[in-house]
C-alpha cells in the first residue's frame, strides 16, 4: 500500500508498505516525532495508533507550544 503524507509546508512524502502499518510507524520512518504532529484524514484527527491497511493520504499538522 502507498501512504502519501502531506506536510504543512506544501511538501509531501510517500511511504510504501506491504503489511498493515500504524501511523506512528509511518512517522518514525520519516524521522518525525509523533509528539510534534497531528495526523488528519479528511477533516478528522486520527490517533497515531491507527492501522493503515489501504492506500491513504494523510495531512500532518504541526503542534507547537511555547511560553
C-alpha positions in Angstrom: 0.0 0.0 0.0 1.0 3.6 -0.6 0.7 6.2 2.2 1.0 9.8 1.0 1.9 12.2 3.8 1.2 15.9 3.1 3.2 18.4 5.2 2.1 21.9 6.2 4.8 23.4 4.1 3.2 22.0 0.9 5.6 19.2 0.5 4.7 15.5 0.6 6.4 12.2 1.4 5.5 8.7 0.3 5.8 5.6 2.4 5.1 2.2 1.0 4.4 -0.9 3.0 3.4 -4.4 2.1 2.0 -5.0 5.6 -0.6 -3.0 7.6 1.3 -0.2 9.3 0.4 2.2 12.1 0.5 5.9 11.6 3.2 6.1 14.4 5.4 3.7 12.3 4.9 5.9 9.2 6.0 9.0 11.2 9.0 7.1 12.6 10.1 6.0 9.1 10.0 9.7 8.1 12.0 10.7 11.2 9.1 12.8 12.5 8.5 12.8 16.3 4.9 11.8 16.8 4.5 14.2 19.7 5.1 17.1 17.3 2.3 16.5 14.8 -1.4 15.6 14.5 -2.4 13.2 11.7 -5.5 14.3 9.8 -7.6 12.1 7.5 -10.2 14.2 5.6 -11.2 16.6 8.3 -10.8 14.1 11.2 -7.8 13.9 13.5 -6.8 10.2 13.8 -4.8 8.6 16.6 -1.2 7.6 15.8 -2.1 4.1 16.9 -4.5 3.8 13.9 -3.6 1.0 11.5 -3.4 1.7 7.8 -4.5 -1.2 5.6 -5.1 0.6 2.2 -3.7 3.4 0.1 -4.3 6.6 2.0 -3.4 10.3 2.0 -3.0 12.0 5.4 -2.1 15.5 6.3 0.3 16.4 9.1 -0.4 19.5 11.3 2.5 20.7 13.4 1.6 21.1 17.0 3.7 24.0 18.5 3.9 25.0 22.1 5.8 27.6 23.9 5.7 30.2 26.6 
